Amino acid sequence: MSKKEGNIQNIPKPRILRLGFPKGSLQEATLKLFRKAGFNITINPRSYYPSIDDPEIECMLIRAQEIPRYVEQGVLDCGLTGYDWILEQDSNIHEIAELLYAKERLGIVKWVIAVPEESSIKTVEDLQGKRIATELKGFTEKYLKSKGINAEVDFSWGATEVKPPHLADAIVEVTETGSSLKANKLRIIETILESSTRFIANINAWRDKWKRQKMEYMSILFEGALYAEKMVGLKMFVRKEHLDKVQRILPNIYPPAIFPLTTEKDWYVVDLVIEEKNSRDLIPYLRKEAFAFNIIEYPLNKFNP
């Protein structure tokens, strides 16, 4: 073997973080999250390996229900999945961060027990001896057992809302708004679990210094992208004599950046971050009552306070 060939063989292989990307209901919301976090990621409908512009990350498209198991086994170093599926799989993993987003909006989802509108079942106790259909079979069985209720729990492969009353007396189903349940003439009798998306890691991967730092940095980007969803930036020009009044008006959650305008004497630039829901009332007041000018509202991709 030549010296040149030996040197080539001794070149260390690049480190790779294997990440489970949730296929299904969380897929589009997670894709949006990655892009806002700064990752250029593309999912080919014919491939289970999304392309990502970070050479140190290898993505696999896997159902969220399966990600906790594969992360626990070390097939994946980390992944994004629901807290519900971590409990369902009873997985021994490290939770890096809670990411408050779901299929349709920011926040949590709820697993509820629902029955037909005309059903005589009014409470959880009325499920004694009944048949329940759900995808969350293991957790539902544990929940009913904790209540002293003996019921038959069948695994549902999908379209769970259509099963009552002929195929099941009740269902346990996930919901964000409850609109799908109402559309199928079902009413909720109990919430048994609140769940959100979690960024999780394999225990051994978390102990690896390089992988841990990589995942921690990704978590910061994810959290910043989610927090920015409800925030906007606000920038304005203010004359010196009106600066105190503007400062009194501004929300005091995050202090504004204030610096003199170099091209105009006695003028200042005020720049701050506020909740978007407050900008509609704040901007007109700043303009009319505090005499702020050139007020600009701009969107944020990431915000880590």
RODREN-410852 format. One line per 4 residues: for each residue y negated, z negated, x of C-alpha. Coordinates in pm, 1 decimal. Example, Ala and Ser with C-alpha at 12.3 -4.5 7.8 and 13.67 -1.06 7.14 Angstrom:
BEGIN
450.0 -780.0 1230.0  106.0 -714.0 1367.0
REM end
This chain:
BEGIN
0.0 0.0 0.0  -341.6 91.5 137.5  -615.0 -166.7 183.3  -818.5 17.0 -80.1
-535.9 -4.7 -336.9  -490.4 -375.2 -264.2  -859.8 -444.5 -327.0  -842.6 -262.8 -661.9
-547.5 -475.2 -774.7  -732.1 -793.9 -679.6  -1028.1 -720.1 -907.0  -1022.3 -991.5 -1177.6
-973.0 -875.7 -1533.7  -1267.7 -933.4 -1767.3  -1249.0 -1239.9 -1991.6  -1189.7 -1162.5 -2360.1
-1251.7 -1376.0 -2667.8  -1017.9 -1280.0 -2952.7  -1196.7 -1323.0 -3284.8  -1062.0 -1302.9 -3638.7
-1303.4 -1113.6 -3863.5  -1240.5 -1187.9 -4234.6  -1116.2 -891.9 -4436.5  -1177.0 -897.2 -4811.0
-1441.3 -1082.1 -5009.3  -1623.3 -1219.9 -4701.8  -1614.9 -892.9 -4509.5  -1952.1 -741.6 -4604.0
-2138.4 -1072.8 -4585.3  -1988.2 -1142.6 -4242.1  -2076.0 -792.6 -4123.5  -2437.0 -856.8 -4226.1
-2431.0 -1191.8 -4045.8  -2307.5 -1036.5 -3720.1  -2573.3 -767.2 -3731.8  -2853.6 -1017.4 -3795.5
-2716.3 -1231.6 -3513.9  -2765.6 -935.4 -3279.2  -2420.1 -777.8 -3262.7  -2384.0 -405.8 -3321.6
-2053.3 -400.8 -3506.9  -1881.4 -117.5 -3694.7  -1571.5 -130.5 -3914.7  -1364.0 185.7 -3938.1
-1181.4 190.5 -4273.9  -871.7 323.4 -4094.0  -866.7 58.7 -3821.7  -810.6 -315.1 -3811.3
-1009.5 -346.5 -3489.7  -1386.7 -340.8 -3552.4  -1591.3 -207.4 -3262.6  -1852.0 -445.6 -3123.4
-2110.4 -394.4 -2851.5  -2002.2 -708.9 -2664.1  -1726.3 -618.8 -2413.5  -1619.6 -984.2 -2399.5
-1524.8 -996.7 -2770.4  -1221.7 -834.7 -2930.1  -1230.7 -837.8 -3311.2  -931.6 -819.5 -3542.5
-975.1 -760.6 -3915.8  -754.7 -1015.7 -4092.4  -752.2 -1172.5 -4436.8  -949.1 -1498.0 -4438.1
-645.4 -1675.7 -4583.6  -446.1 -1602.6 -4266.6  -709.9 -1669.0 -4002.1  -660.7 -2050.0 -3979.9
-289.2 -2004.7 -3908.5  -341.8 -1744.9 -3637.6  -620.4 -1950.3 -3478.5  -400.2 -2260.8 -3477.3
-113.7 -2066.1 -3315.7  -344.1 -1921.7 -3048.1  -295.7 -1560.6 -3152.9  -673.3 -1571.8 -3207.2
-918.6 -1779.4 -3006.0  -1158.0 -1817.5 -3298.6  -1244.4 -1678.3 -3639.7  -1448.1 -1705.7 -3955.2
-1275.0 -1828.9 -4266.7  -1321.8 -2057.3 -4564.4  -1285.3 -2433.5 -4558.8  -1052.1 -2383.8 -4856.2
-806.0 -2182.9 -4647.0  -815.1 -2437.0 -4365.2  -707.4 -2702.2 -4615.9  -454.6 -2471.4 -4780.1
-287.8 -2398.5 -4446.0  -330.1 -2760.8 -4330.2  -442.9 -2611.6 -3999.9  -503.3 -2807.2 -3681.0
-809.6 -2628.6 -3544.8  -1152.2 -2716.5 -3404.6  -1441.5 -2653.6 -3642.4  -1736.4 -2514.6 -3446.7
-1986.3 -2479.2 -3730.8  -2028.7 -2469.6 -4106.3  -2193.9 -2141.0 -4202.7  -2341.0 -2160.7 -4550.3
-2277.9 -1814.6 -4685.0  -2030.4 -1663.2 -4927.0  -1954.6 -1326.1 -5084.2  -2272.4 -1287.6 -5291.2
-2525.6 -1540.6 -5161.9  -2602.1 -1824.9 -4925.1  -2433.2 -2152.2 -5006.2  -2096.5 -2279.8 -5117.8
-1822.0 -2161.8 -5351.0  -1625.3 -2376.9 -5592.2  -1258.6 -2382.1 -5681.0  -1235.6 -2470.8 -6049.1
-974.0 -2524.2 -6313.9  -1041.5 -2288.7 -6603.0  -872.3 -2234.8 -6938.9  -923.0 -1992.9 -7229.1
-1224.5 -2072.3 -7443.9  -1001.8 -2149.1 -7744.2  -752.1 -2362.4 -7547.7  -678.6 -2716.3 -7659.5
-688.4 -2825.0 -7293.0  -1007.0 -3025.7 -7242.8  -942.6 -3238.6 -6931.9  -726.8 -3233.1 -6619.8
-492.4 -3483.6 -6785.1  -414.2 -3225.2 -7053.0  -246.5 -3009.8 -6786.4  59.6 -3234.2 -6787.9
364.9 -3007.3 -6817.1  151.0 -2688.6 -6822.3  169.3 -2375.8 -6607.5  -116.8 -2297.1 -6367.8
-175.0 -1974.9 -6173.4  -371.2 -1974.8 -5848.4  -391.3 -1836.8 -5496.2  -473.0 -2187.9 -5371.7
-123.7 -2314.1 -5452.3  -71.3 -2585.2 -5189.1  -407.3 -2755.1 -5233.9  -378.2 -2738.8 -5614.7
-38.1 -2906.8 -5606.5  -174.5 -3184.9 -5385.1  -476.4 -3230.1 -5611.9  -266.3 -3259.0 -5927.5
-26.0 -3497.5 -5756.1  -320.1 -3721.8 -5659.0  -409.4 -3735.3 -6029.7  -52.1 -3816.6 -6132.4
-14.4 -3483.2 -6312.9  315.1 -3293.8 -6312.1  250.6 -2924.4 -6374.6  406.2 -2596.3 -6263.8
181.3 -2416.8 -6013.7  255.2 -2046.9 -5962.8  115.6 -1842.0 -5675.5  -110.3 -1564.5 -5799.3
-132.6 -1237.1 -5607.2  -462.7 -1144.2 -5769.1  -630.2 -1071.4 -6103.7  -585.8 -1440.6 -6179.4
-845.6 -1440.6 -6459.3  -627.8 -1221.5 -6683.8  -321.2 -1446.5 -6675.6  -417.2 -1700.5 -6944.0
-299.3 -1747.7 -7206.9  21.4 -1538.5 -7185.6  119.7 -1585.7 -6818.2  -41.3 -1923.6 -6757.4
-202.7 -2207.5 -6951.1  -476.6 -2247.2 -6690.7  -591.6 -2108.7 -6359.5  -747.5 -2246.1 -6043.5
-994.6 -1986.3 -5922.6  -1285.3 -1956.5 -5681.5  -1631.1 -1887.6 -5820.1  -1990.0 -1864.5 -5700.0
-2174.6 -1828.6 -6029.7  -1905.9 -1859.6 -6296.9  -2003.1 -1522.2 -6443.0  -1659.3 -1362.6 -6389.8
-1489.1 -1651.3 -6567.4  -1726.1 -1624.8 -6862.6  -1671.5 -1250.1 -6879.8  -1298.8 -1315.2 -6913.4
-1359.1 -1577.8 -7186.6  -1261.7 -1873.4 -6970.8  -1429.3 -2212.9 -6950.8  -1430.8 -2456.4 -6660.5
-1285.1 -2801.9 -6713.2  -1294.9 -2933.7 -6354.8  -1415.7 -2853.6 -6002.9  -1148.4 -2948.1 -5750.6
-1300.2 -2825.0 -5424.5  -1629.8 -2705.4 -5277.7  -1591.2 -2468.1 -4986.7  -1803.6 -2279.9 -4736.2
-1743.5 -2045.2 -4445.5  -1646.0 -2209.9 -4117.9  -1648.0 -2082.1 -3761.2  -1327.9 -2223.5 -3611.9
-1155.1 -2227.2 -3273.5  -809.0 -2275.6 -3135.0  -777.2 -2623.0 -2976.6  -680.7 -2487.8 -2633.0
-944.2 -2213.1 -2646.0  -1206.4 -2479.4 -2715.4  -1095.9 -2662.6 -2400.7  -1148.2 -2347.8 -2194.0
-1495.7 -2373.4 -2039.6  -1578.7 -2000.9 -2058.7  -1449.4 -1951.2 -2414.0  -1617.7 -2266.6 -2538.3
-1956.9 -2159.6 -2404.7  -1911.2 -1812.9 -2553.2  -1830.3 -1957.0 -2894.8  -2113.5 -2211.6 -2880.4
-2364.1 -1936.0 -2802.2  -2229.0 -1723.0 -3089.6  -2259.1 -2022.4 -3321.3  -2627.1 -2064.5 -3230.8
-2688.8 -1698.5 -3316.0  -2499.8 -1724.4 -3647.0  -2684.4 -2038.6 -3753.1  -3019.2 -1885.9 -3657.5
-2944.3 -1570.4 -3856.1  -2848.3 -1769.5 -4165.4  -3145.1 -2003.5 -4143.7  -3378.7 -1704.9 -4114.0
-3252.2 -1571.8 -4448.6  -3477.7 -1811.0 -4637.8  -3772.0 -1808.6 -4395.3  -4057.2 -1569.9 -4312.1
-4319.1 -1555.1 -4041.9  -4688.8 -1578.2 -4130.8  -4971.0 -1465.9 -3903.1  -5345.7 -1467.0 -3973.6
-5692.3 -1458.5 -3817.7  -5914.7 -1763.2 -3877.2  -6273.8 -1836.3 -3775.7  -6327.9 -2156.1 -3578.3
-6521.0 -2330.3 -3858.1  -6232.2 -2276.1 -4102.7  -5949.4 -2373.4 -3868.0  -5923.1 -2737.0 -3977.8
-5903.4 -2640.0 -4344.6  -5629.7 -2385.4 -4275.9  -5430.5 -2644.3 -4085.2  -5458.4 -2890.4 -4373.4
-5327.7 -2628.5 -4616.2  -5030.1 -2516.7 -4408.2  -4689.4 -2682.5 -4459.2  -4623.5 -2934.9 -4183.0
-4248.9 -2873.2 -4145.4  -4291.6 -2652.2 -3838.3  -4621.3 -2678.6 -3645.2  -4811.8 -2349.0 -3622.0
-4894.9 -2175.6 -3296.0  -5274.1 -2153.2 -3263.3  -5450.0 -1962.8 -2985.9  -5794.2 -1804.0 -2940.3
-5840.5 -1433.1 -3001.2  -5950.4 -1293.1 -2665.8  -6137.5 -995.9 -2812.9  -6348.4 -1193.8 -3062.2
-6542.3 -1512.0 -2992.7  -6476.2 -1811.1 -3225.9  -6172.4 -1643.4 -3384.7  -5819.0 -1779.5 -3367.2
-5471.0 -1644.4 -3436.9  -5248.1 -1875.6 -3638.0  -4875.1 -1801.2 -3640.0  -4607.6 -2005.8 -3815.1
-4274.7 -2000.1 -3999.0  -4249.4 -2104.7 -4364.2  -3997.9 -2089.5 -4646.4  -4025.7 -1753.2 -4817.2
-4039.6 -1915.8 -5161.3  -4374.0 -2076.5 -5065.0  -4549.9 -1763.8 -4940.1  -4640.0 -1628.8 -5284.0
-4860.9 -1928.0 -5360.5  -4975.8 -1994.6 -5005.3  -5110.9 -1651.3 -4907.1  -5366.5 -1613.0 -5191.1
-5485.3 -1969.9 -5136.5  -5531.1 -1912.5 -4762.5  -5730.0 -1598.1 -4832.2  -5955.2 -1730.1 -5111.3
-5998.1 -2098.1 -5026.1  -5961.1 -2110.9 -4645.2  -6105.6 -1768.1 -4563.7  -5811.2 -1652.8 -4352.5
-5809.0 -1279.0 -4275.1  -5552.9 -1013.9 -4184.5  -5268.2 -1226.0 -4319.3  -4932.5 -1075.0 -4227.2
-4595.9 -1182.5 -4363.6  -4298.5 -1059.5 -4161.3  -3919.8 -1102.1 -4190.5  -3712.4 -1295.5 -3939.4
-3373.2 -1201.1 -3797.8  -3301.9 -1538.6 -3641.6  -3468.9 -1879.3 -3654.8  -3331.5 -2180.9 -3470.2
-3562.7 -2477.8 -3525.9
REM end
